[in-house]
Amino acid sequence: MGPARGPRLARGPAQPARVLRPLSDSRTARTYRWTVAGWPVAGATRARYQIRRADRGKVLRVVVTAHRPGYAPKVLYLRAGRVR
């Protein structure tokens, strides 16, 4: 069995210069951590990530941690896709 895949974040191919955004709602506070090929991207802690040329051929993911008063934090691992 292969790795679990999360929902897609954007339609169309993941390409350099494209901006990806995870789905969201307004009821919870969130923190973000983007990764490329499994490695955290320095400074990529916002809901948006600008794809770079160096990302070509690598898999992008975002780890979203949702925080809501009265609830335990929920961590989501979302796969954005492989950059073409």
TORLUMDREN-606505 format. One record per residue: residue number from 1; chain; x, y, z of N, C-alpha, C, O in turn. Coordinates in pm, 1 decimal, m for minus. Example, Ala and Ser with C-alpha at 12.3 -4.5 7.8 and 13.67 -1.06 7.14 Angstrom:
2
(1 "A" (1319.0 m569.0 780.0) (1230.0 m450.0 780.0) (1320.0 m330.0 780.0) (1423.6 m331.9 846.5))
(2 "A" (1285.0 m225.0 708.0) (1367.0 m106.0 714.0) (1290.0 3.0 787.0) (1340.9 113.8 803.9))
This chain:
84
(1 "A" (84.0 m117.2 0.0) (0.0 0.0 0.0) (89.1 124.2 0.0) (182.9 131.9 79.3))
(2 "A" (62.3 219.5 m85.3) (142.5 340.5 m97.3) (105.3 443.8 7.4) (16.0 420.2 88.8))
(3 "A" (173.1 558.7 6.3) (144.1 664.6 102.8) (4.0 721.4 80.8) (m47.1 723.7 m31.2))
(4 "A" (m56.2 767.0 189.6) (m189.0 827.9 180.3) (m178.6 959.9 106.0) (m81.9 1034.2 123.1))
(5 "A" (m277.6 988.4 24.2) (m278.9 1113.6 m51.0) (m390.8 1201.5 0.9) (m503.7 1155.9 18.8))
(6 "A" (m359.4 1326.5 24.8) (m460.5 1421.5 69.8) (m532.0 1482.3 m49.4) (m498.4 1452.5 m164.0))
(7 "A" (m629.5 1566.6 m23.5) (m701.7 1630.3 m133.3) (m612.6 1726.0 m211.1) (m518.3 1782.5 m155.8))
(8 "A" (m642.2 1743.9 m338.5) (m566.8 1838.8 m420.7) (m596.8 1979.5 m372.7) (m706.6 2007.3 m324.5))
(9 "A" (m499.4 2068.0 m385.7) (m514.7 2204.9 m339.4) (m551.2 2300.9 m449.7) (m611.9 2404.7 m423.6))
(10 "A" (m515.6 2268.6 m572.5) (m540.8 2359.7 m684.1) (m568.3 2277.4 m808.8) (m521.7 2164.1 m821.0))
(11 "A" (m643.4 2334.3 m900.5) (m669.4 2266.0 m1027.0) (m554.2 2291.2 m1123.3) (m486.1 2393.4 m1114.6))
(12 "A" (m533.3 2198.7 m1213.9) (m428.7 2215.7 m1314.1) (m293.5 2172.8 m1261.0) (m281.4 2131.6 m1145.6))
(13 "A" (m191.9 2182.4 m1345.2) (m59.5 2135.1 m1307.1) (10.9 2228.3 m1208.4) (m8.9 2349.8 m1210.2))
(14 "A" (92.5 2169.2 m1123.3) (178.1 2248.6 m1034.1) (298.8 2291.5 m1116.1) (378.5 2207.2 m1157.2))
(15 "A" (313.2 2420.8 m1140.4) (420.4 2472.3 m1223.9) (487.5 2590.1 m1155.5) (424.9 2657.7 m1073.9))
(16 "A" (615.6 2616.2 m1187.7) (683.1 2731.4 m1131.3) (603.9 2859.4 m1157.1) (541.0 2873.9 m1262.0))
(17 "A" (607.1 2949.8 m1063.6) (541.1 3080.7 m1066.1) (392.0 3070.6 m1033.1) (325.1 3173.4 m1023.1))
(18 "A" (339.7 2952.7 m1016.6) (199.3 2936.4 m977.6) (188.4 2949.5 m826.3) (277.2 2904.9 m753.6))
(19 "A" (81.5 3009.7 m778.9) (58.7 3024.1 m635.2) (m46.6 2922.5 m593.7) (m155.4 2918.4 m651.0))
(20 "A" (m14.4 2840.2 m494.0) (m108.1 2741.6 m443.2) (m164.7 2789.4 m309.9) (m94.1 2851.2 m230.2))
(21 "A" (m292.6 2760.4 m286.6) (m357.8 2797.2 m161.1) (m441.4 2679.9 m112.3) (m519.2 2623.4 m189.2))
(22 "A" (m426.6 2642.4 15.1) (m512.0 2536.5 66.6) (m654.3 2587.3 90.0) (m676.5 2707.0 108.7))
(23 "A" (m749.3 2495.4 88.7) (m887.3 2532.1 117.2) (m897.4 2578.6 262.2) (m818.4 2535.4 346.2))
(24 "A" (m993.8 2666.4 293.0) (m1003.8 2717.2 429.4) (m1147.8 2754.9 464.1) (m1233.9 2763.8 376.6))
(25 "A" (m1172.0 2776.5 591.8) (m1296.6 2835.4 639.2) (m1259.6 2935.1 748.5) (m1143.5 2940.4 789.2))
(26 "A" (m1353.3 3012.7 796.0) (m1320.6 3122.6 888.5) (m1336.9 3086.5 1035.8) (m1317.4 3173.1 1121.1))
(27 "A" (m1371.5 2963.6 1068.9) (m1399.5 2930.1 1208.2) (m1278.3 2891.0 1290.7) (m1287.9 2884.0 1413.2))
(28 "A" (m1168.1 2866.1 1229.5) (m1051.6 2821.3 1303.7) (m927.8 2900.6 1263.2) (m917.8 2951.5 1151.5))
(29 "A" (m833.4 2909.5 1357.8) (m702.6 2969.6 1327.8) (m613.5 2857.0 1274.7) (m625.4 2742.5 1318.3))
(30 "A" (m525.8 2889.1 1182.2) (m440.5 2788.1 1122.0) (m294.8 2831.6 1116.9) (m263.0 2950.1 1107.6))
(31 "A" (m208.0 2732.4 1123.1) (m66.3 2754.3 1094.6) (m31.9 2664.5 976.4) (m91.8 2558.5 958.2))
(32 "A" (64.2 2707.5 896.9) (99.7 2637.2 773.7) (249.6 2609.7 770.7) (329.6 2687.8 822.2))
(33 "A" (286.4 2496.0 708.9) (426.7 2463.2 685.8) (432.6 2390.0 552.0) (386.3 2276.6 539.9))
(34 "A" (490.1 2456.4 451.6) (504.2 2397.1 318.6) (632.1 2315.4 313.9) (734.1 2353.3 371.5))
(35 "A" (625.1 2200.8 243.2) (742.8 2117.1 223.5) (759.7 2085.6 74.8) (662.3 2075.5 0.1))
(36 "A" (883.8 2070.7 34.7) (919.1 2029.9 m101.4) (1006.9 1906.1 m87.7) (1110.9 1909.4 m22.0))
(37 "A" (964.1 1797.5 m149.9) (1035.8 1669.6 m142.4) (1057.3 1626.6 2.8) (1158.8 1565.1 35.7))
(38 "A" (960.9 1659.5 89.6) (968.0 1618.8 229.5) (1045.6 1712.0 320.2) (1051.1 1689.6 441.1))
(39 "A" (1106.0 1816.3 264.6) (1185.1 1909.4 344.0) (1109.2 2040.9 363.0) (1052.5 2093.3 267.2))
(40 "A" (1107.5 2095.4 486.5) (1041.2 2224.2 508.6) (1107.3 2334.5 426.2) (1229.6 2337.3 411.9))
(41 "A" (1027.0 2424.0 372.9) (1077.4 2537.3 295.6) (1094.9 2654.1 392.2) (999.5 2694.4 458.6))
(42 "A" (1215.7 2708.2 400.2) (1244.3 2819.9 490.9) (1150.5 2936.5 462.6) (1140.2 2982.6 349.0))
(43 "A" (1082.9 2983.5 565.6) (995.9 3099.7 553.3) (858.9 3072.3 493.4) (777.2 3164.0 485.0))
(44 "A" (830.7 2948.8 451.3) (701.5 2916.4 388.4) (601.5 2874.5 495.5) (573.3 2756.0 513.3))
(45 "A" (548.3 2974.2 566.7) (456.8 2947.3 678.1) (324.8 3022.7 662.2) (254.9 3047.5 760.5))
(46 "A" (291.4 3058.5 540.3) (164.4 3126.8 512.7) (73.4 3034.2 433.2) (114.8 2926.2 391.2))
(47 "A" (m49.1 3076.6 413.2) (m145.8 2995.2 339.5) (m110.5 2984.8 191.0) (m159.7 2895.2 122.4))
(48 "A" (m26.8 3074.2 141.1) (12.0 3074.1 m0.5) (157.0 3031.2 m14.7) (240.3 3058.2 71.8))
(49 "A" (185.5 2963.9 m125.2) (323.5 2926.0 m156.1) (350.3 2952.9 m303.4) (278.4 2903.6 m390.3))
(50 "A" (452.3 3029.9 m330.4) (493.8 3060.7 m468.1) (589.2 2950.5 m512.8) (697.5 2934.9 m456.3))
(51 "A" (549.1 2874.5 m614.0) (632.5 2765.0 m663.8) (756.7 2823.2 m731.7) (748.6 2920.5 m806.6))
(52 "A" (872.6 2760.8 m703.4) (1000.6 2806.7 m759.4) (1049.1 2709.4 m866.1) (1006.1 2594.1 m869.5))
(53 "A" (1135.8 2754.1 m950.4) (1194.2 2665.7 m1052.6) (1267.1 2548.4 m989.4) (1265.6 2437.9 m1043.7))
(54 "A" (1330.4 2570.8 m876.0) (1404.2 2463.9 m807.7) (1310.2 2352.7 m758.7) (1356.4 2243.9 m724.3))
(55 "A" (1180.5 2378.8 m755.5) (1082.5 2279.7 m710.5) (1045.1 2179.9 m820.1) (977.6 2080.9 m791.9))
(56 "A" (1086.9 2203.5 m942.7) (1050.2 2117.0 m1055.7) (1081.8 1970.8 m1027.9) (1191.1 1936.5 m982.6))
(57 "A" (983.8 1885.2 m1056.0) (1002.2 1742.1 m1038.9) (982.9 1692.5 m896.7) (990.1 1572.2 m871.8))
(58 "A" (958.7 1782.1 m804.3) (945.6 1744.8 m663.2) (799.6 1755.2 m618.9) (720.2 1826.9 m679.7))
(59 "A" (765.8 1683.4 m513.2) (629.9 1683.8 m460.1) (615.5 1793.9 m355.7) (697.0 1805.6 m264.2))
(60 "A" (510.4 1874.5 m370.8) (479.0 1979.6 m274.6) (371.2 1930.1 m179.7) (276.2 1863.7 m221.0))
(61 "A" (386.7 1962.5 m54.0) (285.9 1932.6 47.2) (275.7 2052.3 140.5) (367.5 2133.7 150.3))
(62 "A" (162.2 2060.9 208.5) (147.6 2161.9 312.8) (90.8 2092.0 435.4) (m3.1 2013.0 425.7))
(63 "A" (149.4 2122.4 550.9) (99.6 2072.2 678.4) (21.1 2188.0 739.9) (76.9 2294.0 768.3))
(64 "A" (m108.9 2166.2 760.0) (m195.7 2269.0 816.0) (m237.9 2222.7 954.0) (m292.1 2113.3 970.0))
(65 "A" (m212.8 2306.7 1054.1) (m257.5 2277.1 1189.6) (m369.7 2373.4 1222.9) (m351.3 2495.1 1220.0))
(66 "A" (m487.2 2317.9 1254.8) (m604.7 2398.5 1286.8) (m617.1 2410.1 1438.5) (m607.1 2311.0 1510.9))
(67 "A" (m639.0 2532.8 1484.6) (m652.8 2560.4 1627.3) (m790.1 2623.5 1651.2) (m827.4 2719.9 1584.3))
(68 "A" (m864.3 2568.6 1746.4) (m995.0 2623.2 1781.1) (m1012.2 2610.8 1932.1) (m988.6 2503.6 1987.8))
(69 "A" (m1052.8 2718.4 1999.3) (m1068.2 2712.2 2145.4) (m1160.0 2597.0 2187.3) (m1266.6 2576.0 2129.4))
(70 "A" (m1115.7 2523.2 2289.1) (m1194.3 2413.1 2341.3) (m1171.4 2280.9 2271.1) (m1230.1 2180.2 2310.6))
(71 "A" (m1087.1 2277.6 2167.2) (m1061.2 2156.3 2090.9) (m910.7 2131.8 2082.6) (m830.4 2225.0 2088.9))
(72 "A" (m874.6 2004.9 2068.5) (m734.2 1970.2 2046.0) (m696.1 2013.7 1904.6) (m780.2 2009.5 1814.8))
(73 "A" (m570.9 2055.6 1883.0) (m529.2 2092.7 1747.5) (m545.6 1975.3 1651.2) (m525.4 1860.0 1689.3))
(74 "A" (m581.4 2004.1 1529.5) (m596.8 1902.7 1424.4) (m491.5 1929.0 1318.0) (m480.7 2040.4 1266.6))
(75 "A" (m414.0 1826.8 1285.1) (m307.2 1840.8 1186.0) (m350.4 1770.0 1057.7) (m389.3 1653.2 1060.2))
(76 "A" (m343.0 1842.0 945.7) (m376.5 1786.9 815.0) (m251.8 1788.7 726.8) (m180.7 1889.1 721.7))
(77 "A" (m225.8 1680.4 658.8) (m114.1 1669.7 566.7) (m174.0 1667.1 426.3) (m235.1 1567.7 387.2))
(78 "A" (m157.3 1774.3 350.7) (m219.3 1787.5 219.1) (m113.7 1783.4 109.0) (m12.0 1852.4 116.2))
(79 "A" (m139.1 1702.4 8.4) (m47.3 1690.6 m105.1) (m91.7 1786.5 m213.8) (m204.4 1777.9 m262.5))
(80 "A" (m3.3 1878.0 m252.0) (m34.8 1972.6 m358.2) (m9.4 1911.0 m495.9) (m80.5 1942.1 m591.5))
(81 "A" (89.8 1825.3 m506.5) (121.0 1760.9 m633.7) (267.9 1771.0 m668.9) (346.1 1835.1 m598.7))
(82 "A" (303.6 1707.4 m777.4) (440.8 1712.4 m827.5) (452.6 1829.8 m924.7) (368.4 1848.0 m1012.7))
(83 "A" (557.8 1908.4 m907.4) (580.1 2025.6 m993.3) (632.9 1977.6 m1127.6) (726.8 1898.3 m1135.2))
(84 "A" (569.3 2028.4 m1234.2) (610.5 1990.6 m1370.5) (706.0 2089.3 m1428.6) (750.4 2072.7 m1542.2))
